[in-house]
Amino acid sequence: MNSVLIKLNQDQALVLFEWLSVLDEVGVFPVKHRAEEFVFWSIHGQLESNLSVQFHSDYLEQLAAARERVLDAKAGKGGVPG
């Protein structure tokens, strides 16, 4: 099977990881088919394997900063390109 590469910067990856983690915590999976849930958790696992910030004591501060940089980049204020 051919692979598809999705490129995310560190901030985008962290924000996506957190969102998927919240879905896991609340047990809400917005899917129409079980295969979609499988894909969500595959991505979540890959992000978890490639990030280490979730284990840092200042995780929430780093997450908040990443969220702001993502929004700033989207608004054209510089920061991390998306």
Wavefront OBJ file of the C-alpha trace (Angstrom):
o trace
v 0.000 0.000 0.000
v 1.288 3.469 -0.837
v 1.993 5.858 2.020
v 0.885 9.455 2.319
v 3.142 11.913 4.097
v 1.471 14.733 5.992
v 3.861 17.430 7.102
v 3.148 19.257 10.335
v 5.442 21.551 12.231
v 6.016 20.907 15.947
v 3.314 23.349 17.031
v 0.694 21.876 14.717
v 1.617 18.353 15.795
v 1.299 19.278 19.469
v -2.094 20.936 18.987
v -3.376 17.937 17.019
v -1.989 15.518 19.609
v -3.782 17.382 22.402
v -7.075 17.437 20.495
v -6.906 13.691 19.892
v -6.004 13.177 23.563
v -9.081 15.144 24.637
v -11.266 13.009 22.373
v -9.788 9.951 24.056
v -10.414 11.348 27.548
v -14.053 12.236 26.942
v -14.749 9.148 24.869
v -16.293 11.098 22.005
v -15.268 9.924 18.569
v -16.825 11.941 15.714
v -16.729 9.111 13.192
v -19.208 7.511 10.839
v -17.275 4.277 10.451
v -15.011 2.289 12.783
v -12.178 2.583 10.259
v -12.107 6.350 10.871
v -11.592 5.749 14.587
v -8.728 3.386 13.779
v -7.095 6.081 11.643
v -7.523 8.684 14.409
v -5.741 6.463 16.911
v -3.030 5.528 14.451
v -2.252 9.220 13.987
v -2.450 9.798 17.743
v 0.040 6.998 18.365
v 2.438 8.318 15.746
v 2.288 11.807 17.240
v 2.849 10.431 20.735
v 5.903 8.517 19.493
v 7.385 11.598 17.827
v 6.684 14.210 20.489
v 8.253 14.399 23.917
v 6.802 17.647 25.226
v 3.749 15.859 26.680
v 6.079 14.468 29.361
v 7.475 17.864 30.408
v 6.334 19.517 33.617
v 5.469 22.693 31.697
v 3.376 20.858 29.087
v 0.320 23.087 29.466
v 2.399 26.234 29.032
v 4.096 24.803 25.943
v 0.716 23.762 24.546
v -0.720 27.252 25.108
v 2.277 28.820 23.372
v 1.990 26.369 20.458
v -1.702 27.181 20.065
v -0.921 30.900 19.934
v 1.858 30.425 17.367
v -0.473 28.364 15.176
v -3.102 31.112 15.304
v -0.507 33.842 14.727
v 0.843 32.017 11.676
v -2.672 31.581 10.302
v -3.373 35.293 10.823
v -0.166 36.175 8.967
v 1.658 37.472 12.029
v 4.753 35.484 11.298
v 5.596 32.602 13.544
v 5.467 29.054 12.270
v 4.388 28.635 8.653
v 1.520 26.285 8.126
l 1 2 3 4 5 6 7 8 9 10 11 12 13 14 15 16 17 18 19 20 21 22 23 24 25 26 27 28 29 30 31 32 33 34 35 36 37 38 39 40 41 42 43 44 45 46 47 48 49 50 51 52 53 54 55 56 57 58 59 60 61 62 63 64 65 66 67 68 69 70 71 72 73 74 75 76 77 78 79 80 81 82
